[in-house]
Amino acid sequence: MRLNDIGDNGCEAFDTGNIRIGTDINVFIPNAFTPNNFGKAINERFNVMADGFESFHIAIFNRWGEQLYQSSDIKEGWDRRYKGEDVQQDVYVVRVTSLSGTEFEYYGTITLLR
C-alpha cells in the first residue's frame, strides 16, 4: 500500500507499508458429532481445528454449569463422557490466542447425535 500526502506548503510525501486486514487465525468448531462407536471414527470425538494460534483452551459445561471437560491440547478431543458416563447436549467455551497475542473466545452448543 502506498500513502500520499500533500502538506500545507505544497510538499508531497509518501510512505509504503503492509496492512493486515482481518485476523491471523482460523478456527473451526463443529456444532455436532456422532460419538456412538458406529460409522466413521472421525466423528467419535469433538475436535476443534485451528491454525495460526499460539495457545488453545477448551472447556465444556452442562446446563447446570458443571465443567465436564477441559483441555489445552487441540489434538486431544472430547469423547462425550463425564465420570465414565455419556452426557447429553452441552455448552462449550473455546479460548484461542492468535500469533499476534490477541485472545478470541467462542461459545456454543454441542449436539450429540446417537
NULUM-753948 format. One record per residue: residue number from 1; residue in one letter; x, y, z of N, C-alpha, C, O, CB in turn. Coordinates in Angstrom, 3 decimals. Glycine has a CB too. Layout:
// NULUM-753948
+-----+----+----------+----------+----------+----------+----------+----------+----------+----------+----------+----------+----------+----------+----------+----------+----------+
|   i | aa |      nc1 |      nc2 |      nc3 |     cac1 |     cac2 |     cac3 |      cc1 |      cc2 |      cc3 |      oc1 |      oc2 |      oc3 |     cbc1 |     cbc2 |     cbc3 |
+-----+----+----------+----------+----------+----------+----------+----------+----------+----------+----------+----------+----------+----------+----------+----------+----------+
| NUM |  A |        X |        Y |        Z |        X |        Y |        Z |        X |        Y |        Z |        X |        Y |        Z |        X |        Y |        Z |
...
+-----+----+----------+----------+----------+----------+----------+----------+----------+----------+----------+----------+----------+----------+----------+----------+----------+
END
This chain:
// NULUM-753948
+-----+----+----------+----------+----------+----------+----------+----------+----------+----------+----------+----------+----------+----------+----------+----------+----------+
|   i | aa |      nc1 |      nc2 |      nc3 |     cac1 |     cac2 |     cac3 |      cc1 |      cc2 |      cc3 |      oc1 |      oc2 |      oc3 |     cbc1 |     cbc2 |     cbc3 |
+-----+----+----------+----------+----------+----------+----------+----------+----------+----------+----------+----------+----------+----------+----------+----------+----------+
|   1 |  M |    0.841 |   -1.166 |    0.000 |    0.000 |    0.000 |    0.000 |    0.892 |    1.237 |    0.000 |    1.965 |    1.246 |    0.602 |   -0.960 |   -0.007 |    1.212 |
|   2 |  R |    0.443 |    2.249 |   -0.665 |    1.203 |    3.488 |   -0.732 |    0.319 |    4.632 |   -0.253 |   -0.817 |    4.780 |   -0.704 |    1.723 |    3.752 |   -2.175 |
|   3 |  L |    0.838 |    5.426 |    0.652 |    0.115 |    6.584 |    1.176 |    0.731 |    7.851 |    0.613 |    1.945 |    8.042 |    0.684 |    0.139 |    6.606 |    2.728 |
|   4 |  N |   -0.094 |    8.709 |    0.057 |    0.362 |   10.004 |   -0.450 |   -0.245 |   11.109 |    0.390 |   -1.389 |   11.013 |    0.833 |   -0.011 |   10.186 |   -1.944 |
|   5 |  D |    0.537 |   12.164 |    0.605 |    0.043 |   13.300 |    1.369 |    0.693 |   14.560 |    0.825 |    1.894 |   14.579 |    0.559 |    0.333 |   13.132 |    2.890 |
|   6 |  I |   -0.093 |   15.606 |    0.661 |    0.438 |   16.909 |    0.250 |    0.209 |   17.859 |    1.414 |   -0.929 |   18.099 |    1.818 |   -0.247 |   17.441 |   -1.080 |
|   7 |  G |    1.299 |   18.398 |    1.950 |    1.241 |   19.279 |    3.113 |    0.764 |   20.682 |    2.757 |    0.506 |   20.984 |    1.592 |    2.600 |   19.355 |    3.768 |
|   8 |  D |    0.650 |   21.539 |    3.778 |    0.190 |   22.928 |    3.616 |    1.105 |   23.732 |    2.702 |    0.638 |   24.660 |    2.041 |    0.098 |   23.614 |    4.976 |
|   9 |  N |    2.393 |   23.406 |    2.645 |    3.349 |   24.152 |    1.825 |    3.495 |   23.576 |    0.428 |    4.379 |   23.990 |   -0.321 |    4.694 |   24.179 |    2.498 |
|  10 |  G |    2.632 |   22.617 |    0.064 |    2.708 |   22.015 |   -1.262 |    3.736 |   20.914 |   -1.377 |    3.983 |   20.417 |   -2.475 |    3.006 |   23.058 |   -2.264 |
|  11 |  C |    4.339 |   20.521 |   -0.272 |    5.321 |   19.436 |   -0.296 |    4.589 |   18.095 |   -0.284 |    3.626 |   17.894 |    0.455 |    6.301 |   19.541 |    0.915 |
|  12 |  E |    5.076 |   17.192 |   -1.125 |    4.457 |   15.882 |   -1.212 |    5.323 |   14.863 |   -0.471 |    6.550 |   14.885 |   -0.569 |    4.254 |   15.465 |   -2.691 |
|  13 |  A |    4.664 |   13.971 |    0.271 |    5.355 |   12.906 |    0.993 |    4.604 |   11.608 |    0.752 |    3.390 |   11.593 |    0.548 |    5.457 |   13.221 |    2.524 |
|  14 |  F |    5.344 |   10.546 |    0.779 |    4.679 |    9.242 |    0.656 |    5.401 |    8.222 |    1.520 |    6.558 |    8.388 |    1.905 |    4.641 |    8.770 |   -0.826 |
|  15 |  D |    4.666 |    7.166 |    1.805 |    5.199 |    6.088 |    2.617 |    4.585 |    4.788 |    2.110 |    3.479 |    4.790 |    1.569 |    4.900 |    6.311 |    4.142 |
|  16 |  T |    5.289 |    3.698 |    2.280 |    4.765 |    2.393 |    1.890 |    4.808 |    1.472 |    3.089 |    5.608 |    1.662 |    4.005 |    5.566 |    1.793 |    0.705 |
|  17 |  G |    3.950 |    0.482 |    3.079 |    3.923 |   -0.497 |    4.166 |    2.851 |   -1.533 |    3.908 |    2.047 |   -1.395 |    2.986 |    3.683 |    0.189 |    5.517 |
|  18 |  N |    2.845 |   -2.556 |    4.715 |    1.842 |   -3.609 |    4.619 |    0.798 |   -3.425 |    5.705 |    1.112 |   -3.057 |    6.837 |    2.492 |   -4.999 |    4.726 |
|  19 |  I |   -0.428 |   -3.683 |    5.344 |   -1.527 |   -3.628 |    6.301 |   -2.206 |   -4.986 |    6.292 |   -2.604 |   -5.476 |    5.235 |   -2.540 |   -2.478 |    5.959 |
|  20 |  R |   -2.342 |   -5.596 |    7.459 |   -3.041 |   -6.872 |    7.572 |   -4.496 |   -6.576 |    7.892 |   -4.806 |   -5.863 |    8.847 |   -2.394 |   -7.792 |    8.666 |
|  21 |  I |   -5.374 |   -7.129 |    7.085 |   -6.801 |   -6.958 |    7.289 |   -7.345 |   -8.288 |    7.787 |   -7.128 |   -9.324 |    7.159 |   -7.526 |   -6.492 |    5.977 |
|  22 |  G |   -8.042 |   -8.263 |    8.897 |   -8.567 |   -9.490 |    9.466 |   -7.606 |  -10.061 |   10.489 |   -6.612 |   -9.434 |   10.855 |   -8.843 |  -10.509 |    8.373 |
|  23 |  T |   -7.918 |  -11.249 |   10.937 |   -7.110 |  -11.888 |   11.964 |   -6.088 |  -12.829 |   11.345 |   -6.183 |  -13.172 |   10.167 |   -7.998 |  -12.647 |   12.945 |
|  24 |  D |   -5.130 |  -13.235 |   12.128 |   -4.113 |  -14.181 |   11.672 |   -4.437 |  -15.592 |   12.122 |   -3.551 |  -16.445 |   12.178 |   -2.737 |  -13.774 |   12.185 |
|  25 |  I |   -5.698 |  -15.847 |   12.444 |   -6.098 |  -17.138 |   12.996 |   -7.354 |  -17.639 |   12.294 |   -8.234 |  -16.856 |   11.935 |   -6.335 |  -17.032 |   14.516 |
|  26 |  N |   -7.425 |  -18.941 |   12.106 |   -8.617 |  -19.600 |   11.571 |   -9.027 |  -20.666 |   12.569 |   -8.203 |  -21.479 |   12.988 |   -8.356 |  -20.220 |   10.144 |
|  27 |  V |  -10.304 |  -20.668 |   12.956 |  -10.817 |  -21.624 |   13.935 |  -12.089 |  -22.246 |   13.385 |  -12.982 |  -21.535 |   12.926 |  -11.082 |  -20.941 |   15.312 |
|  28 |  F |  -12.175 |  -23.568 |   13.429 |  -13.390 |  -24.291 |   13.047 |  -13.861 |  -25.103 |   14.238 |  -13.127 |  -25.940 |   14.764 |  -13.143 |  -25.210 |   11.810 |
|  29 |  I |  -15.099 |  -24.848 |   14.660 |  -15.680 |  -25.558 |   15.792 |  -16.989 |  -26.188 |   15.326 |  -17.936 |  -25.469 |   15.008 |  -15.911 |  -24.599 |   17.014 |
|  30 |  P |  -17.060 |  -27.509 |   15.279 |  -18.305 |  -28.149 |   14.859 |  -19.392 |  -27.951 |   15.913 |  -19.081 |  -27.717 |   17.081 |  -18.081 |  -29.650 |   14.599 |
|  31 |  N |  -20.653 |  -28.042 |   15.520 |  -21.737 |  -27.915 |   16.494 |  -22.427 |  -29.259 |   16.740 |  -23.396 |  -29.330 |   17.495 |  -22.760 |  -26.879 |   16.014 |
|  32 |  A |  -21.923 |  -30.335 |   16.095 |  -22.480 |  -31.670 |   16.310 |  -21.412 |  -32.716 |   16.040 |  -20.490 |  -32.500 |   15.253 |  -23.716 |  -31.908 |   15.408 |
|  33 |  F |  -21.554 |  -33.857 |   16.710 |  -20.710 |  -35.009 |   16.410 |  -21.461 |  -36.274 |   16.798 |  -22.454 |  -36.209 |   17.522 |  -19.343 |  -34.921 |   17.156 |
|  34 |  T |  -20.995 |  -37.421 |   16.323 |  -21.704 |  -38.687 |   16.495 |  -20.855 |  -39.693 |   17.268 |  -20.281 |  -40.605 |   16.673 |  -22.096 |  -39.267 |   15.133 |
|  35 |  P |  -20.772 |  -39.533 |   18.577 |  -19.953 |  -40.457 |   19.377 |  -20.725 |  -41.721 |   19.746 |  -21.189 |  -41.865 |   20.877 |  -19.461 |  -39.763 |   20.650 |
|  36 |  N |  -20.855 |  -42.623 |   18.797 |  -21.663 |  -43.808 |   19.060 |  -20.960 |  -45.108 |   18.689 |  -21.585 |  -46.167 |   18.636 |  -22.958 |  -43.712 |   18.311 |
|  37 |  N |  -19.650 |  -45.024 |   18.431 |  -18.885 |  -46.203 |   18.024 |  -19.494 |  -46.889 |   16.808 |  -19.342 |  -48.097 |   16.625 |  -18.795 |  -47.188 |   19.174 |
|  38 |  F |  -20.176 |  -46.117 |   15.987 |  -20.782 |  -46.630 |   14.764 |  -20.507 |  -45.626 |   13.656 |  -20.691 |  -44.426 |   13.859 |  -22.322 |  -46.878 |   14.940 |
|  39 |  G |  -20.090 |  -46.067 |   12.542 |  -19.799 |  -45.145 |   11.447 |  -18.347 |  -44.712 |   11.468 |  -17.486 |  -45.414 |   11.998 |  -20.707 |  -43.924 |   11.520 |
|  40 |  K |  -18.082 |  -43.555 |   10.891 |  -16.709 |  -43.071 |   10.754 |  -16.094 |  -42.717 |   12.108 |  -16.707 |  -42.030 |   12.926 |  -16.673 |  -41.855 |    9.835 |
|  41 |  A |  -14.882 |  -43.196 |   12.324 |  -14.175 |  -42.936 |   13.588 |  -13.860 |  -41.454 |   13.764 |  -13.643 |  -40.995 |   14.886 |  -12.880 |  -43.749 |   13.648 |
|  42 |  I |  -13.835 |  -40.701 |   12.661 |  -13.513 |  -39.273 |   12.747 |  -14.532 |  -38.508 |   13.587 |  -14.209 |  -37.447 |   14.123 |  -13.439 |  -38.666 |   11.351 |
|  43 |  N |  -15.755 |  -39.023 |   13.713 |  -16.809 |  -38.330 |   14.462 |  -16.940 |  -38.807 |   15.901 |  -17.872 |  -38.397 |   16.594 |  -18.126 |  -38.507 |   13.764 |
|  44 |  E |  -16.044 |  -39.651 |   16.369 |  -16.132 |  -40.189 |   17.724 |  -15.739 |  -39.181 |   18.792 |  -16.124 |  -39.340 |   19.950 |  -15.263 |  -41.405 |   17.844 |
|  45 |  R |  -14.990 |  -38.158 |   18.438 |  -14.558 |  -37.137 |   19.395 |  -14.938 |  -35.755 |   18.876 |  -15.000 |  -35.516 |   17.670 |  -13.026 |  -37.224 |   19.645 |
|  46 |  F |  -15.189 |  -34.857 |   19.819 |  -15.443 |  -33.464 |   19.483 |  -14.096 |  -32.767 |   19.395 |  -13.419 |  -32.583 |   20.406 |  -16.380 |  -32.774 |   20.536 |
|  47 |  N |  -13.706 |  -32.379 |   18.188 |  -12.402 |  -31.759 |   17.965 |  -12.559 |  -30.370 |   17.371 |  -13.359 |  -30.151 |   16.461 |  -11.541 |  -32.629 |   17.047 |
|  48 |  V |  -11.789 |  -29.445 |   17.898 |  -11.683 |  -28.097 |   17.344 |  -10.463 |  -28.087 |   16.432 |   -9.432 |  -28.676 |   16.757 |  -11.570 |  -26.997 |   18.480 |
|  49 |  M |  -10.583 |  -27.423 |   15.301 |   -9.444 |  -27.288 |   14.393 |   -9.103 |  -25.807 |   14.286 |   -9.990 |  -24.958 |   14.201 |   -9.756 |  -27.904 |   12.979 |
|  50 |  A |   -7.805 |  -25.509 |   14.291 |   -7.367 |  -24.124 |   14.185 |   -5.970 |  -24.079 |   13.589 |   -5.209 |  -25.041 |   13.686 |   -7.396 |  -23.426 |   15.564 |
|  51 |  D |   -5.644 |  -22.955 |   12.975 |   -4.271 |  -22.710 |   12.553 |   -3.948 |  -21.250 |   12.809 |   -4.840 |  -20.405 |   12.889 |   -4.062 |  -23.077 |   11.052 |
|  52 |  G |   -2.673 |  -20.967 |   12.934 |   -2.245 |  -19.609 |   13.235 |   -2.484 |  -19.219 |   14.682 |   -2.717 |  -18.046 |   14.975 |   -2.949 |  -18.645 |   12.336 |
|  53 |  F |   -2.429 |  -20.195 |   15.602 |   -2.682 |  -19.873 |   17.007 |   -1.451 |  -20.153 |   17.859 |   -0.610 |  -20.986 |   17.521 |   -3.882 |  -20.672 |   17.535 |
|  54 |  E |   -1.371 |  -19.437 |   18.966 |   -0.280 |  -19.609 |   19.925 |   -0.693 |  -20.531 |   21.066 |    0.084 |  -21.390 |   21.484 |    0.162 |  -18.254 |   20.480 |
|  55 |  S |   -1.918 |  -20.355 |   21.574 |   -2.400 |  -21.205 |   22.648 |   -3.875 |  -21.505 |   22.435 |   -4.579 |  -20.791 |   21.721 |   -2.170 |  -20.544 |   24.019 |
|  56 |  F |   -4.325 |  -22.586 |   23.078 |   -5.684 |  -23.093 |   22.906 |   -6.171 |  -23.612 |   24.245 |   -5.400 |  -24.204 |   25.001 |   -5.745 |  -24.209 |   21.817 |
|  57 |  H |   -7.440 |  -23.397 |   24.545 |   -8.055 |  -23.990 |   25.729 |   -9.538 |  -24.190 |   25.448 |  -10.209 |  -23.297 |   24.931 |   -7.837 |  -23.095 |   26.994 |
|  58 |  I |  -10.043 |  -25.378 |   25.796 |  -11.471 |  -25.648 |   25.653 |  -12.012 |  -26.116 |   26.992 |  -11.337 |  -26.831 |   27.732 |  -11.739 |  -26.709 |   24.544 |
|  59 |  A |  -13.232 |  -25.707 |   27.294 |  -13.951 |  -26.181 |   28.473 |  -15.380 |  -26.470 |   28.045 |  -15.978 |  -25.694 |   27.299 |  -13.903 |  -25.132 |   29.648 |
|  60 |  I |  -15.929 |  -27.586 |   28.515 |  -17.294 |  -27.981 |   28.182 |  -18.074 |  -28.110 |   29.482 |  -17.618 |  -28.747 |   30.432 |  -17.324 |  -29.322 |   27.367 |
|  61 |  F |  -19.252 |  -27.499 |   29.514 |  -20.093 |  -27.439 |   30.700 |  -21.462 |  -28.038 |   30.410 |  -21.926 |  -28.008 |   29.270 |  -20.234 |  -25.993 |   31.191 |
|  62 |  N |  -22.118 |  -28.587 |   31.450 |  -23.506 |  -28.993 |   31.275 |  -24.414 |  -27.798 |   31.551 |  -23.935 |  -26.709 |   31.866 |  -23.860 |  -30.185 |   32.209 |
|  63 |  R |  -25.694 |  -27.999 |   31.436 |  -26.623 |  -26.863 |   31.578 |  -26.691 |  -26.293 |   32.994 |  -27.249 |  -25.215 |   33.199 |  -28.005 |  -27.288 |   31.157 |
|  64 |  W |  -26.133 |  -26.997 |   33.963 |  -26.093 |  -26.504 |   35.339 |  -24.767 |  -25.828 |   35.668 |  -24.530 |  -25.434 |   36.810 |  -26.339 |  -27.646 |   36.308 |
|  65 |  G |  -23.911 |  -25.697 |   34.672 |  -22.643 |  -25.010 |   34.871 |  -21.520 |  -25.884 |   35.378 |  -20.436 |  -25.378 |   35.669 |  -22.834 |  -23.903 |   35.805 |
|  66 |  E |  -21.744 |  -27.173 |   35.492 |  -20.706 |  -28.093 |   35.940 |  -19.745 |  -28.377 |   34.785 |  -20.177 |  -28.741 |   33.691 |  -21.329 |  -29.411 |   36.477 |
|  67 |  Q |  -18.457 |  -28.214 |   35.027 |  -17.468 |  -28.446 |   33.979 |  -17.284 |  -29.940 |   33.763 |  -16.951 |  -30.674 |   34.693 |  -16.123 |  -27.782 |   34.337 |
|  68 |  L |  -17.502 |  -30.387 |   32.525 |  -17.410 |  -31.802 |   32.182 |  -16.068 |  -32.170 |   31.581 |  -15.626 |  -33.315 |   31.682 |  -18.506 |  -32.170 |   31.226 |
|  69 |  Y |  -15.421 |  -31.198 |   30.956 |  -14.177 |  -31.484 |   30.229 |  -13.411 |  -30.191 |   30.048 |  -14.003 |  -29.121 |   29.901 |  -14.463 |  -32.153 |   28.848 |
|  70 |  Q |  -12.082 |  -30.294 |   30.060 |  -11.232 |  -29.168 |   29.700 |   -9.918 |  -29.706 |   29.161 |   -9.478 |  -30.793 |   29.537 |  -10.993 |  -28.228 |   30.914 |
|  71 |  S |   -9.298 |  -28.939 |   28.282 |   -8.015 |  -29.349 |   27.730 |   -7.330 |  -28.148 |   27.094 |   -7.988 |  -27.216 |   26.632 |   -8.194 |  -30.487 |   26.698 |
|  72 |  S |   -6.022 |  -28.181 |   27.077 |   -5.229 |  -27.189 |   26.339 |   -4.492 |  -27.857 |   25.177 |   -3.609 |  -27.255 |   24.566 |   -4.218 |  -26.483 |   27.283 |
|  73 |  D |   -4.861 |  -29.101 |   24.878 |   -4.279 |  -29.857 |   23.774 |   -5.311 |  -29.965 |   22.659 |   -6.275 |  -30.721 |   22.778 |   -3.811 |  -31.269 |   24.240 |
|  74 |  I |   -5.118 |  -29.222 |   21.585 |   -6.102 |  -29.190 |   20.498 |   -6.251 |  -30.545 |   19.817 |   -7.279 |  -30.803 |   19.192 |   -5.710 |  -28.144 |   19.469 |
|  75 |  K |   -5.262 |  -31.408 |   19.921 |   -5.311 |  -32.719 |   19.275 |   -6.081 |  -33.766 |   20.080 |   -6.439 |  -34.814 |   19.543 |   -3.914 |  -33.210 |   19.030 |
|  76 |  E |   -6.336 |  -33.497 |   21.350 |   -6.947 |  -34.485 |   22.238 |   -8.391 |  -34.816 |   21.883 |   -8.703 |  -35.984 |   21.648 |   -6.890 |  -33.994 |   23.648 |
|  77 |  G |   -9.266 |  -33.843 |   21.837 |  -10.679 |  -34.072 |   21.547 |  -11.427 |  -34.659 |   22.730 |  -10.847 |  -35.361 |   23.558 |  -10.819 |  -34.985 |   20.360 |
|  78 |  W |  -12.722 |  -34.367 |   22.804 |  -13.583 |  -34.830 |   23.894 |  -14.384 |  -36.037 |   23.435 |  -14.907 |  -36.045 |   22.321 |  -14.531 |  -33.702 |   24.371 |
|  79 |  D |  -14.486 |  -37.050 |   24.272 |  -15.149 |  -38.299 |   23.887 |  -16.609 |  -38.401 |   24.324 |  -17.183 |  -39.486 |   24.226 |  -14.394 |  -39.450 |   24.455 |
|  80 |  R |  -17.223 |  -37.346 |   24.792 |  -18.622 |  -37.242 |   25.214 |  -18.915 |  -37.859 |   26.565 |  -20.080 |  -38.065 |   26.905 |  -19.490 |  -37.879 |   24.204 |
|  81 |  R |  -17.892 |  -38.156 |   27.342 |  -18.101 |  -38.804 |   28.639 |  -17.704 |  -37.879 |   29.793 |  -16.823 |  -37.028 |   29.669 |  -17.301 |  -40.113 |   28.715 |
|  82 |  Y |  -18.386 |  -38.082 |   30.907 |  -18.041 |  -37.415 |   32.153 |  -18.191 |  -38.446 |   33.262 |  -19.266 |  -39.014 |   33.455 |  -18.944 |  -36.145 |   32.410 |
|  83 |  K |  -17.110 |  -38.679 |   33.983 |  -17.081 |  -39.697 |   35.037 |  -17.537 |  -41.050 |   34.495 |  -18.252 |  -41.792 |   35.169 |  -17.969 |  -39.272 |   36.222 |
|  84 |  G |  -17.110 |  -41.360 |   33.257 |  -17.402 |  -42.647 |   32.645 |  -18.775 |  -42.794 |   32.025 |  -19.080 |  -43.843 |   31.457 |  -17.240 |  -43.682 |   33.637 |
|  85 |  E |  -19.613 |  -41.771 |   32.116 |  -20.981 |  -41.828 |   31.593 |  -21.134 |  -40.916 |   30.371 |  -20.511 |  -39.858 |   30.282 |  -21.995 |  -41.425 |   32.689 |
|  86 |  D |  -21.985 |  -41.358 |   29.428 |  -22.319 |  -40.500 |   28.290 |  -23.132 |  -39.306 |   28.782 |  -23.928 |  -39.428 |   29.713 |  -23.108 |  -41.293 |   27.203 |
|  87 |  V |  -22.927 |  -38.157 |   28.154 |  -23.654 |  -36.954 |   28.548 |  -24.603 |  -36.520 |   27.423 |  -24.553 |  -37.030 |   26.304 |  -22.666 |  -35.812 |   28.898 |
|  88 |  Q |  -25.456 |  -35.569 |   27.762 |  -26.402 |  -35.008 |   26.802 |  -25.774 |  -33.815 |   26.090 |  -24.577 |  -33.565 |   26.225 |  -27.714 |  -34.589 |   27.505 |
|  89 |  Q |  -26.576 |  -33.091 |   25.341 |  -26.122 |  -31.880 |   24.653 |  -25.562 |  -30.908 |   25.676 |  -26.135 |  -30.736 |   26.752 |  -27.279 |  -31.222 |   23.848 |
|  90 |  D |  -24.433 |  -30.265 |   25.346 |  -23.757 |  -29.414 |   26.302 |  -23.292 |  -28.109 |   25.671 |  -23.461 |  -27.893 |   24.471 |  -22.584 |  -30.144 |   26.902 |
|  91 |  V |  -22.711 |  -27.248 |   26.481 |  -22.218 |  -25.948 |   26.057 |  -20.701 |  -25.978 |   26.094 |  -20.112 |  -26.584 |   26.989 |  -22.778 |  -24.809 |   26.954 |
|  92 |  Y |  -20.063 |  -25.328 |   25.125 |  -18.605 |  -25.280 |   25.122 |  -18.120 |  -23.840 |   25.176 |  -18.830 |  -22.914 |   24.781 |  -18.042 |  -25.985 |   23.882 |
|  93 |  V |  -16.912 |  -23.669 |   25.666 |  -16.207 |  -22.398 |   25.635 |  -14.822 |  -22.705 |   25.075 |  -14.108 |  -23.552 |   25.611 |  -16.135 |  -21.715 |   27.071 |
|  94 |  V |  -14.449 |  -22.033 |   24.021 |  -13.125 |  -22.227 |   23.422 |  -12.390 |  -20.900 |   23.482 |  -12.918 |  -19.877 |   23.046 |  -13.227 |  -22.752 |   21.942 |
|  95 |  R |  -11.172 |  -20.908 |   24.019 |  -10.316 |  -19.719 |   24.027 |   -9.092 |  -20.031 |   23.179 |   -8.412 |  -21.037 |   23.382 |   -9.905 |  -19.303 |   25.493 |
|  96 |  V |   -8.832 |  -19.154 |   22.236 |   -7.690 |  -19.324 |   21.353 |   -6.936 |  -18.009 |   21.315 |   -7.546 |  -16.956 |   21.136 |   -8.129 |  -19.770 |   19.921 |
|  97 |  T |   -5.621 |  -18.048 |   21.481 |   -4.783 |  -16.851 |   21.386 |   -4.041 |  -16.892 |   20.061 |   -3.360 |  -17.869 |   19.748 |   -3.781 |  -16.755 |   22.587 |
|  98 |  S |   -4.177 |  -15.833 |   19.291 |   -3.544 |  -15.781 |   17.976 |   -2.052 |  -15.535 |   18.113 |   -1.554 |  -15.210 |   19.191 |   -4.184 |  -14.691 |   17.110 |
|  99 |  L |   -1.350 |  -15.695 |   17.002 |    0.091 |  -15.466 |   16.995 |    0.435 |  -14.021 |   17.339 |    1.528 |  -13.748 |   17.835 |    0.672 |  -15.828 |   15.637 |
| 100 |  S |   -0.485 |  -13.095 |   17.082 |   -0.234 |  -11.693 |   17.405 |   -0.579 |  -11.378 |   18.861 |   -0.457 |  -10.230 |   19.289 |   -1.036 |  -10.790 |   16.473 |
| 101 |  G |   -1.014 |  -12.397 |   19.634 |   -1.293 |  -12.195 |   21.051 |   -2.730 |  -11.844 |   21.371 |   -3.062 |  -11.657 |   22.542 |   -0.422 |  -11.137 |   21.573 |
| 102 |  T |   -3.592 |  -11.746 |   20.377 |   -5.000 |  -11.428 |   20.606 |   -5.740 |  -12.683 |   21.045 |   -5.586 |  -13.741 |   20.435 |   -5.648 |  -10.829 |   19.332 |
| 103 |  E |   -6.545 |  -12.571 |   22.104 |   -7.316 |  -13.710 |   22.585 |   -8.726 |  -13.653 |   22.022 |   -9.380 |  -12.611 |   22.065 |   -7.349 |  -13.740 |   24.126 |
| 104 |  F |   -9.189 |  -14.776 |   21.496 |  -10.545 |  -14.909 |   20.974 |  -11.264 |  -15.942 |   21.829 |  -10.663 |  -16.927 |   22.258 |  -10.547 |  -15.319 |   19.455 |
| 105 |  E |  -12.561 |  -15.715 |   22.077 |  -13.337 |  -16.652 |   22.872 |  -14.603 |  -16.984 |   22.096 |  -15.281 |  -16.092 |   21.586 |  -13.670 |  -16.066 |   24.285 |
| 106 |  Y |  -14.919 |  -18.274 |   22.009 |  -16.085 |  -18.744 |   21.271 |  -16.974 |  -19.531 |   22.213 |  -16.484 |  -20.258 |   23.077 |  -15.669 |  -19.608 |   20.051 |
| 107 |  Y |  -18.288 |  -19.387 |   22.049 |  -19.271 |  -20.106 |   22.850 |  -20.263 |  -20.770 |   21.907 |  -20.499 |  -20.276 |   20.804 |  -19.997 |  -19.153 |   23.851 |
| 108 |  G |  -20.838 |  -21.870 |   22.327 |  -21.855 |  -22.517 |   21.525 |  -22.361 |  -23.768 |   22.188 |  -21.989 |  -24.073 |   23.322 |  -21.323 |  -22.837 |   20.160 |
| 109 |  T |  -23.209 |  -24.498 |   21.489 |  -23.734 |  -25.757 |   21.991 |  -23.263 |  -26.907 |   21.114 |  -23.007 |  -26.740 |   19.922 |  -25.267 |  -25.721 |   22.052 |
| 110 |  I |  -23.155 |  -28.052 |   21.719 |  -22.746 |  -29.260 |   21.019 |  -23.939 |  -30.195 |   20.982 |  -24.529 |  -30.484 |   22.023 |  -21.513 |  -29.936 |   21.704 |
| 111 |  T |  -24.298 |  -30.666 |   19.818 |  -25.349 |  -31.662 |   19.690 |  -24.700 |  -33.031 |   19.525 |  -23.884 |  -33.240 |   18.627 |  -26.290 |  -31.339 |   18.492 |
| 112 |  L |  -25.072 |  -33.957 |   20.402 |  -24.569 |  -35.329 |   20.324 |  -25.595 |  -36.147 |   19.557 |  -26.729 |  -36.297 |   20.011 |  -24.305 |  -35.937 |   21.755 |
| 113 |  L |  -25.218 |  -36.673 |   18.415 |  -26.107 |  -37.489 |   17.602 |  -25.796 |  -38.950 |   17.866 |  -24.664 |  -39.396 |   17.679 |  -25.963 |  -37.152 |   16.092 |
| 114 |  R |  -26.791 |  -39.684 |   18.297 |  -26.589 |  -41.113 |   18.597 |  -27.493 |  -41.956 |   17.743 |  -27.473 |  -43.183 |   17.845 |  -26.845 |  -41.413 |   20.083 |
+-----+----+----------+----------+----------+----------+----------+----------+----------+----------+----------+----------+----------+----------+----------+----------+----------+
END
